[in-house]
Amino acid sequence: MGFSNLYSYVLSHPSPLLRRFIGLLALMDHHRMQLLVKRSAILTRHHFGKTMRMFAPIYLPSECINSCAYCGFVRENAILRTTLEIDEVAREARHLAAQGFRNLLLVAGEHPKFVSHKYLERYIRLLATEIPSISLEVAPMEISEYQKMTHAGAEGLVLYQEMYHQPSYAQVHRFGPKRTLSGG
């Protein structure tokens, strides 16, 4: 059973927890909304304290083989494409650290020629000696590849679930591996 079928099933047969969550999303009066906001603030402070975690992105390569309607890295975009060399990444990271950033996000378009797993691993190892927290926003990987990234020193991953609606997904992913995932 594919995820979209499972998703449809879960929506048509919601568990008690899902029904409660759907109830939270339903329209509510001002008083009930204020109670929800207060409860949310209490739970957030209880679990996370009064902290905010900020990161600074380092864009490694701006190359991408996908053609996604919403992305600045889209392959048809007439921009100057760059791929940072290791000394450039180190210089950028040191500059950001000097500005007070302790959390870096390594961002890369999806292009196997420019963004191999070894490329990412090499840069993570370099930065892990100087930067306390390194996260990734890169093309999807297999679990074994994510494990290599964590062993190299990465500790976070930014993932965006773009959408579950297959026709819409196919419409915005015009070419490339993401288009293939949509069945188009």
Summary of the structure (lengths in Angstrom):
residues: 184
radius of gyration: 20.3
end to end distance: 18.8
largest distance: 55.8
contacts: 453
relative contact order: 0.13
helix: 47%
strand: 12%
